[in-house]
C-alpha cells in the first residue's frame, strides 16, 4: 500500500472553523494527506497551505459540486492537487445518465487541459441498471478515459451488492482512487460511518 489519505468528511464535524484542527489531527494519526470537501473551502487558502506544510500533508483531491469544478481549478492547482472529484449525482432515468456523461466528459476535458484528473465518486445509485448496464458502466463507456477516471467507494459498491475487488479488476485502468470504509455490507445495508478513508494510486490497488 503506497499512501493513506483521510477524507476530511470522515470527522463527521462539518464546522468550517475546525478545518485546521482536523488537518493537525490527520497528521497526528499518520496520514500522508487528505481529501477536502465543502466545509474546508471556507478556510482561506493561505492558511490552509500553511497548515498543510507545517504538518507535512498533501491534498490528493477534493469533492466539489459538478457546477463548481471548473471554476475551482485554480484552487486545486494552488494546493498542488493531482485530482479533483465529483461526489454525487442522481440518475432518475437513462436520459439523465446520457446527459450527465456528456457533461462529465466536458468537465474532465477542461480539468485535463489544466493538468488535473477528474474523478467521479459513487454511492449506491450508480449501480442501478438502465439498458442492461449499471450507471457506473455507462459512465465508463460513455466518457473518455483521458477525461474521466473513477474514485471507487468500496463501501457503497458493496452496499449495492457488487464486489469492489471485481470492479477494480475489471476497470483497473479507470480506477485512480479508492475509498475504504469499515463495516460489513450486503444488499441495501448502508456503510457505517468510518473515521478513515483510504485512497490509493491505481498500481497499488488490491
C-alpha positions in Angstrom: 0.0 0.0 0.0 1.6 3.3 -1.1 -0.1 6.0 0.8 -3.2 6.6 3.0 -5.2 9.7 2.8 -8.0 10.8 5.1 -11.3 12.1 3.6 -12.0 15.1 5.8 -15.7 14.4 5.7 -14.9 11.3 7.9 -14.5 13.5 11.0 -18.3 14.0 11.0 -17.9 17.5 12.1 -18.9 19.9 9.3 -17.9 23.1 11.1 -15.6 25.1 8.8 -13.8 26.7 11.7 -12.4 23.2 12.7 -10.7 22.6 9.3 -7.2 23.4 10.6 -7.7 21.4 13.8 -8.7 18.4 11.7 -5.7 18.7 9.5 -3.5 18.6 12.5 -5.4 15.5 13.8 -5.0 13.8 10.4 -1.2 14.4 10.6 -1.1 13.1 14.1 -2.8 9.9 13.0 -0.1 9.3 10.5 -1.9 10.1 7.2 0.1 11.2 4.2 -2.6 13.7 3.3 -6.2 14.5 3.0 -9.1 14.8 0.6 -11.0 18.0 1.1 -14.8 18.8 0.8 -17.2 21.7 1.1 -16.7 22.6 4.7 -13.0 23.0 4.2 -13.3 25.5 1.3 -14.2 28.4 3.7 -10.7 28.4 5.2 -8.5 31.0 3.4 -6.2 29.1 1.0 -3.1 30.7 2.5 -4.0 29.5 6.0 -4.8 26.0 4.5 -1.5 25.8 2.7 0.5 26.9 5.8 -1.2 24.3 7.9 -0.6 21.6 5.3 3.1 22.5 5.0 3.5 22.7 8.8 2.1 19.2 9.1 3.7 17.7 6.0 0.3 16.8 4.5 -0.6 16.6 0.8 -4.0 17.3 -0.7 -4.7 14.5 -3.0 -8.1 15.7 -4.2 -11.3 17.4 -3.2 -15.0 16.8 -3.7 -17.0 19.7 -5.1 -20.3 20.2 -6.9 -20.2 19.5 -10.6 -21.0 23.1 -11.4 -18.1 24.4 -9.3 -15.3 22.1 -10.5 -14.1 24.2 -13.4 -14.1 27.5 -11.5 -12.2 25.8 -8.7 -9.3 24.6 -10.9 -7.1 27.5 -9.7 -7.8 26.5 -6.1 -6.8 22.9 -6.8 -3.6 24.0 -8.6 -2.7 26.3 -5.8 -2.8 23.3 -3.4 -0.8 21.1 -5.7 -3.6 18.6 -6.3 -3.4 15.9 -8.9 -7.1 15.1 -8.8 -10.5 16.8 -8.4 -13.7 14.9 -7.7 -17.5 15.0 -8.1 -19.1 13.0 -5.3 -22.8 12.9 -6.1 -25.4 12.9 -8.8 -28.9 11.4 -9.1 -30.0 9.3 -12.1 -33.8 9.0 -12.4 -33.6 7.7 -16.0 -31.4 6.9 -18.9 -31.8 10.4 -20.4 -30.2 11.8 -17.3 -27.4 9.2 -17.5 -26.6 10.3 -21.1 -26.7 14.0 -20.3 -24.5 13.6 -17.2 -21.9 11.5 -19.1 -21.7 14.2 -21.7 -21.3 16.9 -19.1 -18.8 14.9 -17.1 -16.7 14.3 -20.2 -16.6 18.1 -20.9 -15.7 19.0 -17.3 -13.0 16.3 -17.4 -11.6 17.7 -20.6 -11.2 21.1 -19.1 -9.6 19.6 -16.0 -7.2 17.6 -18.1 -6.2 20.7 -20.1 -5.3 22.3 -16.8 -3.2 19.4 -15.7 -5.7 17.8 -13.4 -7.6 14.4 -13.4 -11.3 14.5 -12.8 -12.8 11.5 -10.8 -16.3 10.5 -10.2 -17.1 9.1 -6.8 -20.0 6.6 -6.4 -22.7 5.9 -3.9 -25.3 3.1 -4.4 -27.4 4.7 -7.1 -24.6 4.3 -9.7 -25.2 0.5 -9.6 -28.8 0.8 -10.7 -29.3 -0.6 -14.3 -30.5 1.1 -17.4 -30.5 -0.6 -20.7 -28.8 -3.7 -19.3 -25.8 -1.7 -17.9 -25.2 -0.1 -14.5 -24.8 3.6 -14.3 -21.1 3.1 -13.5 -20.7 1.1 -16.6 -22.4 3.8 -18.7 -20.1 6.4 -17.2 -17.0 4.3 -18.1 -18.4 3.5 -21.5 -19.7 7.0 -22.5 -16.8 9.1 -21.3 -13.2 9.3 -22.5 -10.5 7.6 -20.3 -8.4 10.7 -20.9 -11.1 12.9 -19.3 -12.8 10.9 -16.6 -11.5 8.5 -14.0 -13.3 6.7 -11.2 -12.9 7.2 -7.4 -14.5 3.9 -6.3 -16.2 4.0 -2.9 -15.8 0.3 -2.0 -18.3 0.6 0.9 -21.1 1.9 -1.2 -20.2 -0.5 -4.0 -20.6 -3.4 -1.6 -23.8 -2.0 -0.1 -25.2 -2.0 -3.6 -24.5 -5.8 -3.8 -21.4 -5.6 -6.0 -17.8 -6.7 -5.4 -15.3 -3.8 -5.2 -12.5 -6.3 -5.9 -14.1 -7.5 -9.1 -14.9 -3.9 -10.1 -11.3 -2.8 -9.7 -10.0 -5.9 -11.6 -12.4 -5.2 -14.5 -11.8 -1.4 -14.6 -8.3 -1.1 -13.2 -7.3 1.4 -15.9 -10.1 3.8 -14.9 -10.0 3.5 -11.1 -7.5 6.0 -9.8 -8.6 6.5 -6.2 -10.4 4.2 -3.7 -12.4 5.0 -0.6 -12.3 2.3 2.0 -14.8 2.1 4.9 -15.0 -0.2 7.9 -18.0 -2.5 8.3 -19.9 -5.3 6.6 -22.2 -4.6 3.7 -24.9 -6.6 2.0 -27.7 -5.6 -0.3 -29.4 -2.4 0.9 -27.3 -2.1 4.0 -25.7 1.3 4.3 -22.0 1.7 5.0 -21.2 2.6 8.6 -19.5 5.9 9.4 -15.8 5.4 9.4 -13.0 7.6 10.6 -10.8 6.8 7.8 -10.8 6.9 4.0 -8.1 5.1 2.0 -7.1 6.5 -1.3 -4.6 4.5 -3.3 -2.8 5.0 -6.6 -4.1 2.6 -9.2 -0.9 0.4 -9.2 -1.3 -0.1 -5.5 -5.0 -1.1 -5.5 -5.5 -4.6 -4.4 
